Amino acid sequence: MNFLYPGFLFLLLAVAIPILIHLFNFRKFKQVYFSNVQFLKAAKDEQAAMSKLRDMLILISRILVIVFLVLAFAQPYFSTDTDINPEAGNLVNIYIDNSYSMEAINKEGSLLDEAKRRAKELAKQFAVNDRFQLTTNDFEGRHQRLVSYEELVRLVDEVKISPIQRSLQQVINRQHTADGGSRNVFSYIVSDFQKAFSGKIPLVTDKDHHLSFIRVFANTLPNIVADSIWSLSPAHRPGEEEKFVVQVHNYGAEAAKGIAIKLTVNNQQRVAARVDVPAGKSIKDTLSFGGLSPGWQKAVFTIKDYPIVFDDELKFTFNVAIGLNVLQISGDPEEKYISSLFKADPYFKLTAMAESAIAYSRFSDYDLIVLSGLKNPSSGLAQQLKSYVQNGGSIVIFPDLNADISIFSSFLQGLSLPSVSSSGKDTVNVSRIDLKSNLFNDVFEEVPSKLDLPRINRYFNYVKRNTSTRKDIMELPSGQPFFSRYQLGAGQLYLSATSLNKEDSNLPQHPIFVPLLYKIAFNSVHQQPPYYTIGKNNLLSTSQLSITPGQSLRLISKNQEVIPEIRQAPGKTLIYIADQIKASGFYELLKAGSLITTYAFNENRAESDMHYSDDKELKQLAGKNLTVINSRSGTATVAVENNRTELWKLCLVLCAVFLAVEALLIRFFNKLKI
């Protein structure tokens, strides 16, 4: 047993007062004359024994009254945690869950209001000199300082619902950063403990932080969610059909019939339909529309569901480009396959350069560069092309099989590609094609049992080397790569083993040639994610921008303006926004007033699953270093769990009991018959 104020124990010396009174009986005896005392002799001895017992019981009662009164002031307690120092004071860190799920209603009102009330009740039970720290999903810097009870109440009143979603481990890690000095640190988490928030992985906690969970309860509600969306279109082209796949998820226990879905683009409705979603499942539906003009498109996929509505809209953006710039550098003026292919479609803007007249400075203007039949590629060309690829460009190389192998190998090595080991002249067919590659994932409606693959008469064998940057798109029977993709920096290189000469192969005349080159061209364009998640995606990207000193970028929406931090990376510019985006919507990235790109932000869908962890699951996550305060009653006060049992109230009760015993002995003892 320990004492909170052991200095009061010296008052136990006061027990000497009733002892002295007992030893020195200061009562005055009165003389009474009586005619005959013969019959009083027997009663005298009996009365003396009873008086002695009475005095002894009164003495014991008085001693115990003083002892328990002194102990009450010294505040004894039993501690189950030897790390707690009662004299050091306390730092109390209270987390209030202000995610969307806390908008749910119970008999006490919204869960957030109940959480705020419980946080105040909890803090009120600590001492005046204790200090407090508030944590919410926003992880605001102003909440990092230590405050008094009065200021904590003001901060708690200011807490509002936030679109940012955190995990339980993130919250605990944030609370562990609190520096309480020599104070005892108590961490309280007030939440509904959604399963998505709690997680399934055991929590990592600090043994010096005394952790407690305070649950607020709401009923499990059914919820239909506009879950996700992605594009099936290889490129977004003016006036052409767009295909998007939408996913709708049902978190309820009953099937949802006839859920209305709608897709609007630039505030114009493009698709309207109804879908059925099985209980606990998700469904996918493909939405098709067309007739779009060039530029950034602001689209919203919407469903109708009640009462949970924050996840009924999914905003996304995509860019309909005017065209795609392709550069052909050729060493064979008679080669016409590349020009015929890309000039057949006005979407592609083809520029041709002869090997003898290459404008290196214009490489950055093109999304794709095709090299065909180069006779004498120089090391300077290799250096410029390597820089182009590392910055996000794409290159396709069709060799000239009559060129000097040593010169061509040196050129390939300058691009970090394997050199030529030998040349082959036997007629073979391509033996394998990677149909899982994104170059072919939507080319074939049905894959025949026997594919008609390109026939090769002459080809280069490249030096084999183990590399994780190589992906073979097509292979020869010997296992040699025929058409491979190499990753270099932020860009990609495609290397063919044969030329575009019809005497070397039928590749340029084969049906697979057109989709192969088209898909390479489409994939060469920087594709921005259709949307980002608030609080989760803090690093955006765009095509590489040139920022002069003193110049900055701005993210603009209807109600907010953000000045992001800019970081340059190979082939792109990174936009770091930290936690500045607080509301869903469309944000335009501007440079000196000019539109660069448009981003869409949505709320985290982890909050959509309205299922909650129970006490057993929470204790399994945190182990012994946890107290779960489970209070379903709205009027119940939240006890301060600090791993000790205080006894001062019991001492006061015992003090009152023995005072009553003393009074009863004085008044009624003589009337007792023993």
C-alpha positions as CSV (number, residue, x, y, z in Angstrom):
1,M,0.0,0.0,0.0
2,N,1.2,3.5,-0.9
3,F,0.2,7.0,0.2
4,L,-0.4,10.0,-2.1
5,Y,0.4,12.4,0.8
6,P,2.5,10.5,3.3
7,G,3.3,13.7,5.2
8,F,0.0,13.5,7.0
9,L,0.9,10.3,8.7
10,F,2.8,12.1,11.5
11,L,-0.7,13.1,12.7
12,L,-1.1,9.5,13.9
13,L,0.6,10.7,17.1
14,A,-2.8,12.1,18.0
15,V,-3.9,8.6,19.1
16,A,-2.0,9.4,22.3
17,I,-4.8,11.8,23.3
18,P,-7.6,9.2,23.9
19,I,-5.0,6.9,25.5
20,L,-4.0,9.6,28.0
21,I,-7.7,10.3,28.7
22,H,-8.2,6.6,29.4
23,L,-5.2,6.3,31.7
24,F,-6.0,9.3,33.7
25,N,-9.6,9.2,34.5
26,F,-10.5,12.8,35.4
27,R,-14.1,12.1,36.5
28,K,-15.2,13.5,39.9
29,F,-16.9,11.0,42.3
30,K,-19.9,12.2,44.2
31,Q,-20.4,10.9,47.8
32,V,-23.9,9.4,48.3
33,Y,-25.2,8.3,51.8
34,F,-27.0,5.0,51.9
35,S,-28.5,3.2,54.9
36,N,-27.3,-0.3,54.0
37,V,-24.6,-1.3,51.5
38,Q,-24.7,-5.0,52.3
39,F,-26.7,-5.8,49.1
40,L,-24.5,-3.6,46.9
41,K,-21.3,-5.5,47.4
42,A,-22.1,-8.1,44.7
43,A,-23.2,-5.5,42.2
44,K,-20.1,-3.4,42.7
45,D,-17.7,-6.0,41.2
46,E,-20.1,-6.7,38.3
47,Q,-20.5,-3.0,37.5
48,A,-16.7,-2.4,37.6
49,A,-16.1,-5.1,35.0
50,M,-18.7,-3.7,32.7
51,S,-17.4,-0.2,33.1
52,K,-13.9,-1.4,32.3
53,L,-15.1,-3.1,29.1
54,R,-17.1,-0.1,28.1
55,D,-14.1,2.2,28.5
56,M,-11.8,-0.1,26.5
57,L,-14.3,-0.3,23.6
58,I,-14.7,3.5,23.6
59,L,-10.9,3.9,23.6
60,I,-10.5,1.5,20.6
61,S,-13.2,3.4,18.7
62,R,-11.6,6.8,19.3
63,I,-8.2,5.4,18.3
64,L,-9.6,4.0,15.1
65,V,-11.5,7.2,14.3
66,I,-8.2,9.2,14.5
67,V,-6.3,6.6,12.5
68,F,-8.8,6.4,9.6
69,L,-9.2,10.2,9.6
70,V,-5.4,10.6,9.2
71,L,-5.3,7.9,6.6
72,A,-8.0,9.6,4.6
73,F,-5.9,12.8,4.4
74,A,-2.8,10.7,3.5
75,Q,-4.9,9.1,0.6
76,P,-3.7,5.4,0.6
77,Y,-4.0,3.3,-2.5
78,F,-3.0,0.0,-3.9
79,S,-1.1,0.3,-7.2
80,T,-0.8,-2.4,-9.9
81,D,1.8,-0.3,-11.8
82,T,5.0,0.4,-10.1
83,D,5.9,3.0,-12.9
84,I,3.3,5.5,-11.7
85,N,4.6,8.3,-9.5
86,P,1.7,10.0,-7.9
87,E,3.7,13.1,-7.0
88,A,5.0,13.7,-10.6
89,G,1.6,14.8,-12.0
90,N,-0.1,13.5,-15.1
91,L,-0.1,14.1,-18.9
92,V,-3.5,13.1,-20.3
93,N,-3.7,12.6,-24.1
94,I,-7.3,12.2,-25.3
95,Y,-8.1,11.2,-28.9
96,I,-11.5,12.0,-30.2
97,D,-12.5,10.1,-33.3
98,N,-14.0,12.7,-35.7
99,S,-14.3,10.6,-38.8
100,Y,-17.5,10.3,-40.9
101,S,-18.7,7.3,-38.9
102,M,-19.1,9.5,-35.8
103,E,-22.0,11.3,-37.5
104,A,-24.1,8.2,-36.7
105,I,-26.9,8.8,-34.2
106,N,-27.7,7.0,-30.9
107,K,-30.0,7.9,-28.1
108,E,-27.5,10.5,-26.8
109,G,-27.4,12.3,-30.2
110,S,-24.5,12.0,-32.6
111,L,-21.5,9.9,-31.6
112,L,-19.2,12.9,-31.9
113,D,-21.2,14.8,-29.4
114,E,-21.2,11.9,-27.0
115,A,-17.4,11.5,-27.5
116,K,-16.8,15.1,-26.8
117,R,-18.9,14.9,-23.6
118,R,-17.1,11.8,-22.4
119,A,-13.7,13.5,-23.0
120,K,-14.7,16.4,-20.8
121,E,-16.0,14.1,-18.1
122,L,-12.8,12.2,-18.2
123,A,-10.5,15.2,-18.0
124,K,-12.6,16.7,-15.2
125,Q,-11.6,13.8,-12.9
126,F,-7.9,14.6,-13.0
127,A,-6.1,17.1,-10.8
128,V,-5.9,20.9,-11.3
129,N,-2.2,20.8,-12.0
130,D,-2.4,18.0,-14.6
131,R,-1.9,18.8,-18.2
132,F,-3.8,17.7,-21.3
133,Q,-3.3,17.1,-25.0
134,L,-6.0,16.6,-27.6
135,T,-5.6,14.4,-30.7
136,T,-8.1,14.2,-33.6
137,N,-7.9,12.7,-37.1
138,D,-6.7,16.1,-38.4
139,F,-3.3,15.7,-36.5
140,E,-3.2,19.5,-36.1
141,G,-0.1,21.2,-34.9
142,R,-2.1,23.4,-32.5
143,H,-3.2,20.3,-30.6
144,Q,0.4,19.2,-29.9
145,R,0.9,21.6,-27.0
146,L,0.0,20.9,-23.4
147,V,-3.0,22.7,-22.1
148,S,-5.0,23.2,-18.9
149,Y,-8.5,21.7,-18.4
150,E,-10.2,24.9,-19.3
151,E,-8.4,25.2,-22.6
152,L,-8.9,21.5,-23.4
153,V,-12.7,22.0,-23.0
154,R,-12.5,24.9,-25.5
155,L,-10.5,22.7,-28.0
156,V,-12.9,19.8,-27.6
157,D,-15.9,22.1,-28.4
158,E,-14.2,23.1,-31.6
159,V,-13.8,19.5,-32.9
160,K,-15.8,18.9,-36.1
161,I,-16.3,16.0,-38.5
162,S,-13.2,15.5,-40.7
163,P,-12.9,13.6,-44.0
164,I,-9.4,12.4,-43.0
165,Q,-9.3,8.7,-41.9
166,R,-6.6,7.3,-39.6
167,S,-5.8,3.9,-38.3
168,L,-5.7,3.0,-34.6
169,Q,-2.0,2.4,-34.8
170,Q,-1.4,5.8,-36.4
171,V,-3.4,7.4,-33.5
172,I,-1.4,5.5,-30.9
173,N,1.9,6.5,-32.6
174,R,0.8,10.1,-32.6
175,Q,0.0,10.0,-28.9
176,H,3.3,8.4,-28.1
177,T,5.1,11.5,-29.5
178,A,3.8,13.5,-26.6
179,D,6.6,14.6,-24.3
180,G,5.3,14.6,-20.7
181,G,8.7,15.0,-19.1
182,S,8.6,13.3,-15.7
183,R,4.8,13.2,-15.7
184,N,2.8,10.0,-15.8
185,V,1.4,9.7,-19.3
186,F,-2.2,8.4,-19.8
187,S,-3.6,7.9,-23.3
188,Y,-7.3,7.6,-23.9
189,I,-9.0,6.8,-27.3
190,V,-12.6,7.7,-27.6
191,S,-14.1,6.1,-30.7
192,D,-16.7,3.8,-32.1
193,F,-13.9,1.5,-33.1
194,Q,-14.9,0.6,-36.7
195,K,-13.2,-2.6,-37.9
196,A,-11.4,-0.5,-40.6
197,F,-10.1,1.8,-37.9
198,S,-9.0,-0.9,-35.4
199,G,-7.5,-3.3,-38.0
200,K,-6.4,-6.9,-37.4
201,I,-2.7,-6.5,-36.8
202,P,-1.6,-6.5,-33.1
203,L,-0.9,-2.9,-31.9
204,V,2.6,-1.7,-31.0
205,T,2.3,0.3,-27.8
206,D,4.6,2.0,-25.3
207,K,4.6,0.4,-21.9
208,D,5.2,3.8,-20.3
209,H,1.9,5.1,-21.8
210,H,-1.2,3.8,-19.9
211,L,-3.6,3.1,-22.7
212,S,-7.4,3.0,-22.3
213,F,-10.2,2.7,-24.9
214,I,-13.5,4.4,-24.4
215,R,-16.2,3.1,-26.7
216,V,-19.3,5.0,-27.9
217,F,-21.9,2.8,-29.5
218,A,-24.1,3.1,-32.6
219,N,-26.2,0.6,-34.5
220,T,-24.7,-1.2,-37.5
221,L,-26.2,0.5,-40.5
222,P,-26.6,-0.8,-44.1
223,N,-24.6,1.2,-46.5
224,I,-24.3,1.3,-50.3
225,V,-21.1,2.8,-51.6
226,A,-19.8,4.3,-54.8
227,D,-16.6,2.4,-54.3
228,S,-14.2,3.0,-57.2
229,I,-13.9,3.7,-60.9
230,W,-11.4,3.1,-63.7
231,S,-11.1,3.6,-67.4
232,L,-11.0,0.9,-70.1
233,S,-10.2,3.3,-72.9
234,P,-6.5,3.1,-74.0
235,A,-6.6,6.9,-74.8
236,H,-9.1,9.7,-74.3
237,R,-9.8,11.1,-77.8
238,P,-12.1,13.9,-78.8
239,G,-15.5,12.7,-79.9
240,E,-14.8,9.0,-79.4
241,E,-16.5,6.5,-77.1
242,E,-15.3,6.4,-73.5
243,K,-15.6,3.3,-71.3
244,F,-15.4,3.4,-67.5
245,V,-16.0,0.6,-65.1
246,V,-17.7,1.5,-61.8
247,Q,-17.8,-0.6,-58.7
248,V,-20.7,-0.4,-56.2
249,H,-20.4,-2.1,-52.8
250,N,-23.1,-3.2,-50.4
251,Y,-22.0,-3.4,-46.8
252,G,-25.5,-4.3,-45.6
253,A,-26.9,-7.7,-44.6
254,E,-29.7,-7.4,-47.2
255,A,-29.6,-7.2,-51.0
256,A,-30.1,-3.8,-52.5
257,K,-32.6,-3.6,-55.4
258,G,-32.8,-1.0,-58.1
259,I,-30.0,1.4,-56.8
260,A,-30.0,4.4,-59.0
261,I,-26.6,5.3,-60.5
262,K,-25.7,8.4,-62.6
263,L,-22.6,9.7,-64.3
264,T,-22.2,13.4,-65.1
265,V,-19.3,15.0,-67.0
266,N,-18.8,18.7,-66.8
267,N,-22.2,19.0,-65.1
268,Q,-23.9,17.2,-68.0
269,Q,-25.6,13.9,-67.4
270,R,-24.1,11.2,-69.6
271,V,-25.4,7.9,-68.1
272,A,-28.3,6.9,-65.9
273,A,-29.1,3.3,-64.8
274,R,-30.2,1.1,-62.0
275,V,-28.3,-1.9,-60.5
276,D,-28.9,-4.6,-58.0
277,V,-26.2,-5.3,-55.4
278,P,-26.1,-8.5,-53.3
279,A,-25.7,-8.4,-49.6
280,G,-22.1,-8.0,-48.5
281,K,-20.9,-8.0,-52.1
282,S,-19.8,-5.6,-54.8
283,I,-20.8,-5.4,-58.5
284,K,-19.1,-3.8,-61.5
285,D,-20.8,-2.1,-64.4
286,T,-19.4,-0.6,-67.6
287,L,-20.6,2.9,-68.5
288,S,-20.1,4.1,-72.1
289,F,-20.5,7.6,-73.5
290,G,-18.9,9.8,-76.0
291,G,-18.9,13.2,-77.7
292,L,-16.3,14.9,-75.4
293,S,-14.3,18.0,-76.4
294,P,-10.6,18.3,-75.8
295,G,-9.4,19.3,-72.3
296,W,-9.7,18.3,-68.7
297,Q,-13.0,16.6,-67.9
298,K,-14.6,16.8,-64.4
299,A,-16.8,13.8,-63.8
300,V,-18.9,12.6,-60.9
301,F,-20.3,9.1,-60.4
302,T,-23.3,9.2,-58.1
303,I,-25.6,6.7,-56.3
304,K,-28.6,7.3,-54.1
305,D,-28.5,5.8,-50.6
306,Y,-29.7,6.8,-47.2
307,P,-28.9,7.5,-44.3
308,I,-25.1,7.4,-44.9
309,V,-24.4,9.8,-47.8
310,F,-20.8,10.9,-47.6
311,D,-19.7,8.1,-49.9
312,D,-22.5,8.4,-52.5
313,E,-20.4,10.5,-54.8
314,L,-17.1,9.6,-56.5
315,K,-15.4,12.5,-58.3
316,F,-12.7,11.8,-61.0
317,T,-10.9,13.6,-63.8
318,F,-9.4,12.7,-67.1
319,N,-7.8,14.6,-70.0
320,V,-9.1,14.4,-73.6
321,A,-6.0,15.2,-75.6
322,I,-6.0,16.8,-79.0
323,G,-3.3,14.5,-80.2
324,L,-0.2,12.4,-79.5
325,N,3.2,13.5,-80.8
326,V,5.4,10.8,-82.4
327,L,8.9,11.2,-83.8
328,Q,10.4,8.8,-86.3
329,I,14.2,8.8,-86.8
330,S,15.0,6.6,-89.7
331,G,18.2,5.5,-91.5
332,D,16.2,4.0,-94.4
333,P,14.4,6.5,-96.6
334,E,12.5,3.6,-98.3
335,E,10.9,2.4,-95.0
336,K,7.2,3.4,-95.0
337,Y,5.5,1.3,-92.4
338,I,5.8,3.7,-89.5
339,S,4.6,6.7,-91.4
340,S,1.7,4.7,-92.9
341,L,0.7,3.5,-89.5
342,F,0.6,6.8,-87.7
343,K,-0.5,9.0,-90.6
344,A,-3.6,6.8,-91.0
345,D,-5.0,8.2,-87.8
346,P,-5.2,12.0,-87.4
347,Y,-4.9,11.7,-83.6
348,F,-1.2,11.0,-84.1
349,K,1.0,13.9,-85.0
350,L,4.0,12.3,-86.8
351,T,7.3,14.0,-87.4
352,A,10.0,12.4,-89.5
353,M,13.8,13.1,-89.1
354,A,16.6,11.6,-91.1
355,E,19.5,10.0,-89.2
356,S,21.8,12.7,-90.6
357,A,19.6,15.6,-89.4
358,I,18.5,15.0,-85.9
359,A,17.3,17.9,-83.7
360,Y,18.2,16.8,-80.2
361,S,16.6,19.8,-78.6
362,R,13.1,18.9,-79.8
363,F,13.0,15.4,-78.2
364,S,11.1,16.7,-75.2
365,D,8.2,17.7,-77.5
366,Y,7.3,14.1,-78.3
367,D,5.5,11.4,-76.4
368,L,7.1,8.6,-78.4
369,I,10.3,8.2,-80.5
370,V,10.6,5.3,-83.0
371,L,14.1,4.4,-84.3
372,S,14.2,2.3,-87.4
373,G,17.1,1.2,-89.6
374,L,19.8,3.4,-88.2
375,K,23.0,2.8,-90.1
376,N,25.5,4.5,-87.8
377,P,23.9,5.5,-84.5
378,S,26.3,7.7,-82.5
379,S,27.2,7.8,-78.8
380,G,25.8,11.4,-78.7
381,L,22.4,10.2,-79.9
382,A,22.5,7.4,-77.3
383,Q,23.3,10.0,-74.6
384,Q,20.4,12.3,-75.6
385,L,17.9,9.4,-75.9
386,K,18.9,8.0,-72.5
387,S,18.2,11.4,-70.9
388,Y,14.9,11.5,-72.7
389,V,13.8,8.1,-71.5
390,Q,15.0,8.7,-67.9
391,N,12.7,11.8,-67.9
392,G,9.7,9.7,-68.8
393,G,9.9,9.3,-72.6
394,S,9.3,6.1,-74.6
395,I,11.5,4.7,-77.4
396,V,10.9,1.8,-79.8
397,I,14.0,0.5,-81.6
398,F,13.9,-1.6,-84.8
399,P,17.5,-2.4,-85.8
400,D,19.1,-2.4,-89.2
401,L,20.4,-6.0,-89.5
402,N,23.0,-5.0,-92.1
403,A,24.6,-2.4,-89.8
404,D,27.9,-2.9,-88.1
405,I,27.2,-5.1,-85.0
406,S,30.0,-3.4,-82.9
407,I,28.7,0.1,-83.6
408,F,25.0,-0.9,-82.9
409,S,26.1,-2.8,-79.7
410,S,27.9,0.3,-78.5
411,F,24.8,2.4,-79.2
412,L,22.6,-0.1,-77.2
413,Q,25.1,-0.1,-74.3
414,G,24.8,3.6,-74.2
415,L,21.1,3.2,-73.6
416,S,21.8,0.5,-70.9
417,L,20.5,-2.2,-73.2
418,P,22.1,-5.6,-73.9
419,S,24.6,-5.7,-76.8
420,V,24.3,-8.0,-79.8
421,S,25.9,-11.4,-79.4
422,S,25.2,-12.8,-82.9
423,S,22.8,-12.8,-85.8
424,G,20.4,-15.6,-86.9
425,K,19.3,-16.4,-90.4
426,D,16.9,-19.4,-90.0
427,T,13.2,-19.0,-90.6
428,V,11.2,-19.4,-87.4
429,N,7.9,-18.2,-85.9
430,V,7.5,-16.3,-82.7
431,S,6.8,-19.0,-80.1
432,R,5.3,-17.1,-77.3
433,I,3.4,-13.8,-76.8
434,D,2.6,-12.3,-73.4
435,L,-1.2,-11.8,-73.6
436,K,-1.2,-10.6,-70.0
437,S,0.9,-7.6,-70.9
438,N,-1.0,-4.2,-70.9
439,L,-0.1,-4.0,-74.6
440,F,-2.5,-6.8,-75.4
441,N,-5.0,-6.9,-72.5
442,D,-7.9,-5.5,-74.6
443,V,-6.7,-6.5,-78.1
444,F,-8.3,-9.9,-78.4
445,E,-12.0,-10.5,-77.8
446,E,-11.3,-14.2,-77.9
447,V,-7.9,-15.9,-77.9
448,P,-7.8,-18.7,-80.5
449,S,-6.1,-22.1,-79.6
450,K,-3.5,-21.5,-82.3
451,L,-2.3,-18.0,-82.7
452,D,-0.9,-16.8,-86.0
453,L,2.3,-15.2,-84.8
454,P,5.0,-13.3,-86.8
455,R,7.5,-15.2,-89.0
456,I,11.1,-14.2,-88.7
457,N,13.8,-14.8,-91.4
458,R,16.7,-12.8,-89.9
459,Y,17.2,-11.4,-86.3
460,F,19.7,-10.4,-83.7
461,N,20.5,-12.5,-80.7
462,Y,21.1,-10.2,-77.7
463,V,23.4,-10.9,-74.7
464,K,21.4,-12.7,-72.0
465,R,21.6,-11.1,-68.6
466,N,19.4,-11.3,-65.6
467,T,17.6,-8.1,-65.0
468,S,14.4,-7.1,-63.3
469,T,13.9,-4.2,-65.7
470,R,13.3,-6.5,-68.7
471,K,9.9,-7.8,-69.7
472,D,9.7,-10.1,-72.8
473,I,6.6,-9.3,-74.9
474,M,7.4,-11.9,-77.6
475,E,10.0,-14.7,-77.6
476,L,11.6,-16.9,-80.2
477,P,11.7,-20.7,-80.0
478,S,15.2,-20.7,-78.6
479,G,14.0,-18.6,-75.6
480,Q,15.7,-15.6,-77.1
481,P,13.7,-12.3,-76.7
482,F,12.1,-11.1,-79.9
483,F,10.4,-8.0,-78.6
484,S,11.2,-6.8,-75.1
485,R,10.4,-3.8,-72.8
486,Y,13.1,-2.3,-70.6
487,Q,12.5,0.2,-67.7
488,L,15.0,3.0,-67.5
489,G,14.3,5.8,-65.1
490,A,10.8,7.1,-65.5
491,G,10.5,5.9,-69.1
492,Q,10.6,2.8,-71.2
493,L,12.6,1.3,-74.1
494,Y,11.1,-1.3,-76.5
495,L,13.8,-3.4,-78.4
496,S,13.0,-5.6,-81.4
497,A,15.2,-8.4,-82.6
498,T,14.4,-7.8,-86.2
499,S,14.0,-4.9,-88.6
500,L,11.1,-3.4,-90.5
501,N,12.4,-4.8,-93.7
502,K,9.9,-7.3,-95.2
503,E,12.7,-9.6,-96.3
504,D,13.7,-10.0,-92.6
505,S,10.2,-10.7,-91.2
506,N,6.6,-10.2,-91.8
507,L,6.2,-8.3,-88.5
508,P,5.3,-4.9,-90.2
509,Q,2.6,-6.7,-92.3
510,H,1.3,-8.9,-89.5
511,P,-2.1,-8.0,-87.9
512,I,-0.4,-7.7,-84.5
513,F,1.9,-4.8,-85.6
514,V,-0.8,-2.1,-85.5
515,P,-2.2,-2.7,-82.0
516,L,1.4,-3.3,-80.7
517,L,2.6,0.2,-81.9
518,Y,-0.7,1.9,-81.0
519,K,-0.7,0.6,-77.5
520,I,2.9,1.5,-77.0
521,A,2.1,5.0,-78.1
522,F,-1.0,5.3,-75.8
523,N,1.1,4.0,-72.9
524,S,3.8,6.6,-73.5
525,V,1.5,9.3,-72.4
526,H,1.7,10.2,-68.7
527,Q,-1.6,9.0,-67.1
528,Q,-2.7,10.7,-64.0
529,P,-4.8,8.7,-61.4
530,P,-8.5,9.5,-61.9
531,Y,-8.8,10.6,-58.3
532,Y,-6.9,10.8,-55.0
533,T,-8.1,10.1,-51.4
534,I,-8.1,12.9,-48.7
535,G,-5.6,12.2,-45.9
536,K,-4.1,9.3,-47.8
537,N,-2.6,10.7,-50.9
538,N,-0.4,13.7,-50.0
539,L,2.0,13.4,-53.0
540,L,0.6,14.2,-56.4
541,S,2.5,14.1,-59.7
542,T,2.3,15.8,-63.1
543,S,4.4,16.0,-66.2
544,Q,7.7,17.7,-65.7
545,L,7.4,21.4,-65.2
546,S,10.0,24.1,-65.4
547,I,9.7,26.4,-62.3
548,T,11.7,29.6,-62.3
549,P,13.1,31.0,-59.0
550,G,10.3,32.8,-57.1
551,Q,7.6,31.0,-59.1
552,S,5.1,28.8,-57.4
553,L,2.2,26.5,-58.2
554,R,-1.3,26.9,-56.8
555,L,-4.1,24.4,-56.2
556,I,-7.4,26.1,-56.6
557,S,-10.9,24.9,-55.8
558,K,-14.2,26.7,-55.1
559,N,-13.6,27.1,-51.4
560,Q,-9.8,26.6,-50.9
561,E,-6.4,27.6,-52.2
562,V,-3.3,25.5,-51.5
563,I,0.3,26.5,-52.1
564,P,2.0,23.1,-52.4
565,E,5.7,22.1,-52.0
566,I,7.4,21.3,-55.3
567,R,9.8,18.4,-55.8
568,Q,11.5,17.5,-59.1
569,A,11.9,13.9,-60.1
570,P,13.0,12.1,-63.3
571,G,10.3,12.7,-65.9
572,K,7.8,14.4,-63.6
573,T,7.1,17.1,-61.0
574,L,5.9,16.0,-57.6
575,I,3.4,18.1,-55.8
576,Y,3.5,17.7,-52.0
577,I,0.3,18.9,-50.3
578,A,0.8,17.5,-46.7
579,D,-2.7,17.6,-45.1
580,Q,-3.9,20.8,-46.7
581,I,-6.7,19.3,-48.6
582,K,-9.7,19.1,-46.3
583,A,-12.7,18.8,-48.6
584,S,-13.6,16.6,-51.5
585,G,-13.8,18.3,-54.9
586,F,-11.9,19.3,-58.0
587,Y,-8.6,21.2,-57.7
588,E,-7.0,22.9,-60.6
589,L,-3.2,23.2,-60.7
590,L,-2.2,26.6,-62.0
591,K,1.2,28.0,-63.0
592,A,1.2,31.8,-63.5
593,G,-2.5,31.6,-64.1
594,S,-2.3,28.8,-66.7
595,L,-4.0,25.5,-66.1
596,I,-1.6,22.6,-65.9
597,T,-3.8,19.8,-64.7
598,T,-6.9,19.0,-62.7
599,Y,-7.1,16.7,-59.7
600,A,-10.1,15.1,-58.0
601,F,-10.2,14.3,-54.3
602,N,-12.7,12.0,-52.5
603,E,-13.3,10.8,-49.0
604,N,-11.7,7.6,-47.8
605,R,-14.0,4.6,-48.4
606,A,-12.6,2.8,-45.3
607,E,-15.2,4.7,-43.3
608,S,-18.0,3.1,-45.3
609,D,-18.0,-0.2,-43.6
610,M,-20.2,0.3,-40.5
611,H,-19.1,-2.8,-38.6
612,Y,-17.4,-2.4,-35.2
613,S,-14.8,-4.3,-33.2
614,D,-16.0,-5.7,-29.9
615,D,-14.2,-5.7,-26.5
616,K,-12.6,-9.1,-27.0
617,E,-11.1,-8.1,-30.4
618,L,-9.7,-4.9,-29.0
619,K,-8.1,-6.6,-26.1
620,Q,-6.5,-9.1,-28.5
621,L,-5.0,-6.2,-30.4
622,A,-3.4,-4.4,-27.5
623,G,-2.8,-7.3,-25.0
624,K,-2.4,-6.6,-21.3
625,N,-1.4,-2.9,-21.7
626,L,-4.9,-1.9,-22.3
627,T,-8.1,-1.0,-20.4
628,V,-11.4,-1.1,-22.3
629,I,-14.0,1.2,-20.7
630,N,-17.3,-0.1,-22.0
631,S,-20.1,2.2,-21.1
632,R,-23.4,2.0,-23.0
633,S,-25.2,4.2,-20.5
634,G,-25.3,7.9,-21.6
635,T,-25.4,9.0,-17.9
636,A,-22.5,6.9,-16.7
637,T,-19.4,8.8,-15.8
638,V,-16.1,7.7,-17.2
639,A,-13.8,6.5,-14.5
640,V,-10.2,7.6,-14.5
641,E,-8.3,4.4,-15.1
642,N,-4.8,4.8,-13.8
643,N,-4.0,1.3,-12.6
644,R,-4.5,2.0,-8.9
645,T,-7.2,1.5,-6.3
646,E,-7.7,4.5,-4.1
647,L,-8.8,3.9,-0.4
648,W,-9.4,7.4,1.0
649,K,-13.1,7.1,0.6
650,L,-13.1,3.8,2.5
651,C,-11.1,5.5,5.2
652,L,-13.7,8.2,5.6
653,V,-16.5,5.7,5.7
654,L,-14.7,3.7,8.5
655,C,-14.0,6.9,10.4
656,A,-17.8,7.7,10.4
657,V,-18.6,4.1,11.4
658,F,-16.3,4.2,14.5
659,L,-17.6,7.6,15.5
660,A,-21.1,6.1,15.4
661,V,-19.9,3.1,17.4
662,E,-18.4,5.5,20.1
663,A,-21.7,7.4,20.3
664,L,-23.7,4.2,20.7
665,L,-21.4,2.8,23.4
666,I,-21.6,6.0,25.4
667,R,-25.4,6.2,25.2
668,F,-26.6,2.6,25.3
669,F,-23.9,0.4,26.9
670,N,-25.1,0.8,30.5
671,K,-28.6,-0.4,29.3
672,L,-27.2,-3.6,27.9
673,K,-27.6,-6.7,30.0
674,I,-24.6,-9.0,29.9
